[in-house]
Amino acid sequence: MNGALVERLKRVAPPLAVLATVVAVWWAVVTATHSAIFPTPWQVLTGAWELAQDGSLWEHIGASLLRVGVGFGLAALLGVPLGLWMGWVGGAYRTFNPIFQMLRPISPIAWIPLAILWFGVGDLSPIFLIFISSVFPMIVQTTSGVHTIERRYLRAAANFGVSRTVLFRRVVIPAVLPEIIVGMRIGIGVAWLVVVAAEMIALRSGLGYLIMDSRNAGNRYDLVIASMIIIGVIGLLLDSSTRLLERLKAVRWRYVR
C-alpha cells in the first residue's frame, strides 16, 4: 500500500510543482507591475466563487457540455461506422476520401456564418459546428486504423476459413478499436475548442459567452481568466474520460501499461 502511494505521489508531484510555480510567478508579476487590469490568482478564485454561488457558472458549464455532448455524439455515430466502411471497402475509400480530405482542413470557425444562416442563432448552430469539427478526425483515424491492421491477423483468420463478415466482426473491429479511441480523443478536444469559439459569437450562454460578457460588462478580467482556466480543466477531464476507454478488455492488448 505504501509503495503504491509513493508511486502515485511520484506521478502527481511534478505536474503539481509546475502548476504551483506558474501560479507563484503569475502572482509575483501582477504584484510587481501593480497591474490595475490583470487579476491576481486570488481575484480569479474569488470571481469564480462568486459565479458558483449565484449558480450562473454551472448553467454556463452545463450549456457548453450539452452542446458538445450532442454534437460529438452525432459525429461518433456517423464517423466511426463510416470510417470502418471506408477502410474495409476499397471502392468506398476511393469515392469518399478525396471529398473528406478537401473538407477536413477547412477551419470549423469558417463554417460559423453558414451555420448561423442555416440554423439561426441558437443551439443548433454550435452543435453543427461541433459535429463538423469532430467527425472528420474520427473518420480519418478509423479508416487509417483499418488500413494499418497487420496482415498476419487477416491471413491467420483466412487460414481458418472464416467468412468476410466474421473476419470484420471478430478481427477488424477489435484491431481498430485503439485507433477509434485516438480519433475520439482528437475529436472531443477539437469539439470543446469549437464550442467556446461559437459561443463567443452567436449565443447567450456557455463558457464562451461568459468570457465575452465578462469582458464587455465592466472589464471583469478576473471572470475572463477564471472562465479560461475552467475551460482548460474541463478539457483535461474530457480527455482523461476518453482515455478511460483504453482500459476496456477489448483494447488493453494494444497498450504496454
Secondary structure, DSSP 8 states (H G I E B T S, - for coil): -HHHHHHHHHHHHHHHHHHHHHHHHHHHHHHHHT-SSS--HHHHHHHHHHHHHHTHHHHHHHHHHHHHHHHHHHHHHHHHHHHHHHHH-HHHHHHHHHHHHHHTTS-GGGGHHHHHHHH-SSTHHHHHHHHHHHHHHHHHHHHHHHHTS-HHHHHHHHHTT--HHHHIIIIIHHHHHHHHHHHHHHHHHHHHHHHHHHHHHH-SSSHHHHHHHHHHTT--HHHHHHHHHHHHHHHHHHHHHHHGGGGSTTTGGG---
